Amino acid sequence: MKDGTRSSFALIGVGLFLIAFGIMLFALIITQWDAWVVQLMLSGMAIIIGIAVVLIIIGVILIVKFIT
């Protein structure tokens, strides 16, 4: 396999992993909202939601970079 093809597959894999991790983090936020709000307060929840959004955006950018 050529180096370009291998790096493209790695780019797609990392992008999909970041998207999956971001979605999993959102699912965890939704299911554990009541418990986490008490412990982390709303500022901590906002930080975690921001991290999840950033991970999903980076994953999408990596996959779009592969497509173009």
C-alpha positions as CSV (number, residue, x, y, z in Angstrom):
1,M,0.0,0.0,0.0
2,K,1.3,3.4,-0.9
3,D,2.1,5.9,1.8
4,G,-0.6,8.3,0.6
5,T,-3.3,5.7,0.8
6,R,-2.2,4.6,4.2
7,S,-2.2,8.2,5.5
8,S,-5.6,8.8,4.0
9,F,-7.0,5.7,5.8
10,A,-5.4,6.9,9.0
11,L,-7.0,10.3,8.5
12,I,-10.4,8.9,8.0
13,G,-9.9,6.5,11.0
14,V,-8.9,9.4,13.3
15,G,-11.8,11.5,12.0
16,L,-14.3,8.8,12.6
17,F,-12.9,8.1,16.1
18,L,-13.2,11.7,17.0
19,I,-16.8,11.9,15.8
20,A,-17.7,8.7,17.6
21,F,-16.0,9.9,20.8
22,G,-17.8,13.3,20.6
23,I,-21.2,11.5,20.1
24,M,-20.4,9.2,23.0
25,L,-19.6,12.2,25.2
26,F,-22.9,13.8,24.2
27,A,-24.8,10.6,25.1
28,L,-23.0,10.5,28.4
29,I,-24.0,14.1,29.1
30,I,-27.6,13.4,28.2
31,T,-27.9,10.3,30.4
32,Q,-26.0,11.6,33.4
33,W,-27.2,15.2,33.3
34,D,-28.8,15.3,36.7
35,A,-25.8,13.8,38.5
36,W,-23.2,15.9,36.7
37,V,-24.9,19.2,37.1
38,V,-24.7,18.8,40.9
39,Q,-21.0,17.9,40.8
40,L,-19.7,20.0,37.9
41,M,-22.1,22.9,37.9
42,L,-23.2,24.5,34.6
43,S,-19.8,25.9,33.8
44,G,-18.2,22.4,33.9
45,M,-21.0,21.1,31.8
46,A,-20.5,23.9,29.2
47,I,-16.8,23.0,29.0
48,I,-17.6,19.3,28.4
49,I,-20.2,20.1,25.8
50,G,-17.7,22.5,24.1
51,I,-15.1,19.7,24.1
52,A,-17.6,17.3,22.5
53,V,-18.5,19.8,19.8
54,V,-14.9,20.6,19.0
55,L,-14.1,16.9,18.7
56,I,-17.0,16.4,16.3
57,I,-15.9,19.4,14.2
58,I,-12.3,18.3,14.0
59,G,-13.4,14.8,12.9
60,V,-15.7,16.2,10.2
61,I,-12.9,18.5,9.0
62,L,-10.4,15.6,8.8
63,I,-12.9,13.5,6.7
64,V,-13.8,16.5,4.5
65,K,-10.0,17.1,4.0
66,F,-9.8,13.5,2.8
67,I,-12.7,13.8,0.4
68,T,-11.3,17.0,-1.3
